[in-house]
Amino acid sequence: MLRKRIKEEMAAVQEAGLQRQITDLTFTDAVQARDRDGKTYLVFSSNNYLGLTFHPEVRAAAAKAVQEAGSGSTGARLTTGGIAEATLLEQELAAFKQTEAALLFNTGYMTNVGVLYGLARPGDLIFSDALNHASIIDGCRISKAKVVVYAHNDMEDLEAKLKKYVPEAEGARFIVTDGVFSMDGDICKLPELVRLKEQYHCLLMVDDAHAVGVLGENGAGTAEYWHLEGKADLQVGTLSKSLASVGGYVAASEEIIRYLRNTSRPFIFSTFLSPGDVAAARAALRVLRTEGGRYLRRLRENTQYIRQALTEAGLPVLPGETPIIPVMAGEAAKATALDFLLREQGILLSAIRPPTVAPGASRLRLTVTASHTSEQLTYAAKTVTAVWRSCR
Ligand SMILES: *Cc1c(COP(=O)(O)O)cnc(C)c1O
């Protein structure tokens, strides 16, 4: 039965040209990598927005931690005890996000699952943006709360749904949104969300995975971008994007964090991050807080340069201001073909296809970092444009 199902599903995937494959890469700096055959690529598909994975202080901190505290944490934090640096990192994250407290999880994915599963339950209501990250969707599902999906970034639709569902709701109510949406690269409308969450007495949760190290004067994320610090009840983030490591966190009130520490199963029942992971993230956060201005300026210049170059060349770039740059290809086959040709030219980006996006909304997705040089950006813009034109 299972084998038959798998066979049929995989045949359909193959037929549609949607088979997924892993390319094993070794990075040689923040934006260049080689595959197992030794072919080298310029990478426009990482989330390494500030390029800090190769920052000397970040690498040294990780190496030192592994040298001094071992390669693994050997257990969950509540049982084996922890890593001294973890609590420090939580305090630093809370300060950076201007909240009372923070709690680390092993990934951003586990954070969303752990927070939603930890806080929401049957009888509660979760209002969730249609383009929220898969980990939010999964956290909603596992919580068994009632989920009301509103149209992407559509505040009228959200308000209509709040009006409809809130009066008959007995339990807690949440509004959940990405800060920067991972596939379209647009930004949530925090001022409206704050107004609605106050009017309808909901908790507001913002996932800043793509916003920290990207948005705001100091790179503190969505709240800083909108000058609405302290207005979201829960701010989720990851250590795996701008913070150059792996792991996730939620920043919130002491009351909520204490509750999650006592109840959130993904926190309680999984071995914690390694000393190297925690040290790397701490060092990256330190770099962001002390010399972030330089990196953020560079990231913004690079983003603007490539957005403008591709747009002026007539490519269908989704407008916006974040370093997530979608170029709409339409059919999956076209995105796949473009991706293949660009790889041949040594440019690695992501062909995003269903089921990650809706059918007909396949795209090339470029992500820019502060580490790309102007020569690399010029080469990328020229090559993407030429390949795009050759594919019409
Ligand atoms: C990447 C991402 C996550 C998951 O973070 P990981 O640390 O990679 O597990 C969660 N939410 C959003 C919006 C993301 O883009």
The ligand as an ORCA input file, in Angstrom:
! r2SCAN-3c Opt
* xyz 0 1
  C      13.933     30.157      7.784
  C      12.663     30.449      8.478
  C      12.281     29.727      9.613
  C      13.027     28.520     10.066
  O      14.227     28.829     10.645
  P      15.336     27.684     10.741
  O      16.258     28.190     11.773
  O      15.951     27.549      9.400
  O      14.632     26.427     11.150
  C      11.142     30.123     10.266
  N      10.389     31.148      9.822
  C      10.717     31.833      8.727
  C       9.858     32.978      8.287
  C      11.855     31.492      8.006
  O      12.152     32.153      6.899
*
